[in-house]
Amino acid sequence: MEPCRKPRRRRLTQRGYSVETPENPVPQGEQAPGDPLEQLAYIRKTMESAGSFTAVPGRGQVVIGLTALLAAYIAAGQGSPLRWLDVWLMEAGLALAIAGYAIARKAKRAGQSLSTVPTRKFAMNFVPPLLAGALLTWALVTAGALSFIPGAWMLLYGAAVITGGAFSVGIVPVMGVCFFTLGAVSLFTPASWANYELALGFGVLHIIFGVVIARRHGG
């Protein structure tokens, strides 16, 4: 009586992975438990979900910082608070455009997709505080309390960077904390300091952290 023999196995090579499959595979239409290809897809999906949003643009932030310093210089020469605000609102729109371009460019150069789970998590946590800042700006302008706008902007931008940065590289939340702290201090300083505070935050901080991110993480 012959001893029980294990079923012969043959090797299957696909996409650079070598796995063994039984000589007589599961009939077509049935799903093999523990299918190696499905396991690889699951591992890839898990790693993607646990990854970080790494397309934060260092050089883009430096450019944003430089345009903010220019905006501070131009805004300082305006003759009314509303015209001063117009300058900074135009700077905000320009900064968003630069950031969007820089993020897309860095992701493309790195061969990364902007539709990954970490990217969506970053956006879902980053965008709401910015929307809140836009609504609060309108409310403060309506109430004639323009002196509180710099503090509110930096507080909410800092909150956006902290919460979104939780799904990015480690230096990003640190930048958010700096903005948040500066915004909190700004709420208790004289209104005449507003332009300097915005230049320090959106100008200097963006340049400093942009250089650090570019050196450590590229782009």
C-alpha positions in Angstrom: 0.0 0.0 0.0 1.6 3.3 -1.1 1.9 6.1 1.4 -0.2 9.2 0.9 1.6 11.5 -1.5 1.2 15.3 -1.5 -0.2 16.7 -4.7 2.5 17.9 -7.1 2.9 21.6 -7.3 4.1 23.7 -10.1 5.6 27.2 -10.0 3.8 30.2 -11.4 5.6 33.4 -12.2 3.7 36.7 -12.7 4.7 40.3 -12.4 8.1 39.3 -11.0 6.6 37.2 -8.1 7.2 33.5 -7.9 4.5 31.4 -6.2 3.5 27.8 -6.1 0.2 26.5 -7.1 -1.3 23.0 -7.0 -1.1 20.7 -10.0 -4.9 20.7 -10.1 -6.1 24.2 -9.4 -9.6 25.2 -8.1 -12.1 24.9 -11.0 -12.8 28.1 -12.9 -15.6 30.2 -11.3 -14.6 29.3 -7.7 -12.4 31.5 -5.7 -9.3 29.9 -4.2 -8.8 30.7 -0.6 -5.6 32.6 0.1 -5.0 33.4 -3.6 -1.5 34.8 -3.8 -2.4 37.5 -6.3 -5.3 38.6 -4.1 -3.0 38.7 -1.1 -0.6 40.9 -2.9 -3.4 43.3 -3.9 -4.6 43.4 -0.2 -1.1 44.1 1.0 -0.7 46.8 -1.5 -4.0 48.4 -0.5 -3.1 48.2 3.2 0.3 49.8 2.7 -1.3 52.5 0.6 -3.9 53.2 3.4 -1.2 53.4 6.0 1.2 55.6 3.9 1.8 59.3 4.1 1.0 62.2 1.8 4.5 63.1 0.7 3.8 65.5 -2.1 4.1 68.6 0.2 6.1 71.0 -2.0 9.2 72.4 -0.3 10.2 74.7 -3.2 6.6 75.7 -3.7 6.4 76.9 -0.1 9.5 79.0 -0.5 7.9 80.7 -3.5 4.7 81.2 -1.5 6.8 82.8 1.3 8.5 85.2 -1.1 5.1 86.3 -2.6 3.8 86.8 0.9 6.7 89.1 1.7 6.0 91.0 -1.5 2.3 91.2 -0.5 3.2 92.6 2.9 5.3 95.3 1.3 2.5 96.3 -1.1 -0.2 96.1 1.5 1.8 98.4 3.8 1.4 101.2 1.3 -2.4 101.0 1.0 -4.5 103.9 2.2 -7.4 102.0 3.7 -8.0 98.7 5.6 -10.2 97.3 2.8 -7.6 97.9 0.2 -5.0 96.3 2.5 -7.3 93.3 2.8 -7.7 93.1 -1.0 -3.9 92.8 -1.3 -3.8 89.9 1.1 -6.8 88.2 -0.5 -5.1 88.3 -3.8 -2.0 86.8 -2.2 -4.1 84.0 -0.8 -5.5 83.2 -4.2 -2.0 83.2 -5.7 -0.7 81.0 -2.9 -3.4 78.4 -3.5 -2.6 78.4 -7.2 1.2 78.0 -6.5 0.5 75.2 -4.0 -1.7 73.3 -6.3 0.8 73.5 -9.2 3.7 72.6 -7.0 1.9 69.6 -5.4 0.9 68.2 -8.8 4.4 68.7 -10.2 6.1 67.0 -7.3 3.7 64.1 -7.4 4.2 63.7 -11.1 8.0 63.7 -10.8 7.8 61.1 -8.1 5.4 58.9 -10.0 2.8 59.3 -7.3 -1.0 59.4 -7.7 -3.0 62.2 -6.1 -6.0 59.9 -5.7 -4.5 57.7 -3.0 -6.0 57.2 0.5 -3.3 59.3 2.3 -4.0 62.2 -0.2 -7.7 62.1 0.4 -7.2 62.0 4.2 -4.8 64.9 4.0 -7.4 66.9 1.9 -10.3 66.0 4.1 -8.5 67.3 7.2 -6.8 70.3 5.5 -9.6 71.9 3.6 -12.4 72.4 6.3 -10.3 74.8 8.5 -9.6 76.9 5.3 -13.3 77.1 4.5 -14.0 78.1 8.1 -11.3 80.8 7.7 -13.0 82.1 4.5 -16.4 82.3 6.3 -14.9 83.9 9.4 -13.2 86.5 7.2 -16.5 87.5 5.7 -18.0 87.8 9.2 -15.2 89.9 10.6 -15.3 92.3 7.6 -19.1 92.6 8.0 -18.6 93.4 11.7 -15.8 95.9 11.0 -13.3 93.8 13.0 -10.5 93.6 10.5 -7.8 93.7 13.1 -8.7 90.1 14.2 -8.3 88.8 10.6 -4.5 88.1 10.8 -4.8 86.1 14.0 -7.9 84.2 12.7 -6.1 83.4 9.4 -3.0 82.0 11.0 -4.9 80.1 13.7 -7.1 78.3 11.2 -4.3 77.8 8.7 -2.2 76.3 11.5 -5.1 74.0 12.4 -5.4 72.9 8.8 -1.7 72.2 8.6 -1.7 70.3 11.9 -4.7 68.1 11.1 -3.7 67.5 7.4 -0.1 67.1 8.4 -1.0 64.1 10.6 -1.1 62.2 7.2 2.1 63.7 5.8 5.7 63.9 6.7 6.6 64.7 10.3 7.8 68.3 9.8 4.4 69.4 8.4 2.5 69.4 11.8 5.4 71.2 13.4 4.9 74.0 10.9 1.2 74.0 11.7 2.0 74.4 15.4 4.1 77.4 14.6 1.4 79.1 12.6 -1.2 78.2 15.3 1.0 79.8 18.0 1.7 82.9 16.0 -2.0 83.3 15.3 -2.9 83.0 19.0 -0.3 85.7 19.9 -1.6 87.9 17.1 -5.0 88.1 18.6 -3.6 90.0 21.6 -1.2 92.4 19.8 -1.9 95.9 18.5 -3.6 96.2 15.1 -0.6 98.1 13.7 1.4 94.9 13.9 -0.9 93.0 11.6 1.2 93.3 8.4 4.4 92.3 10.2 2.7 89.3 11.7 1.4 88.1 8.3 4.8 88.6 6.8 6.4 86.6 9.6 3.9 83.8 9.3 3.0 83.4 5.6 6.3 84.8 4.5 9.2 83.7 6.8 7.7 80.5 8.2 6.8 79.2 4.7 10.4 79.9 3.5 12.0 78.3 6.5 9.9 75.1 6.5 9.9 75.0 2.7 13.7 74.9 2.7 13.7 72.1 5.3 11.1 70.1 3.4 12.9 70.5 0.1 16.2 69.3 1.6 14.8 66.4 3.6 12.0 65.2 1.3 12.8 66.8 -2.1 10.8 69.1 -4.3 
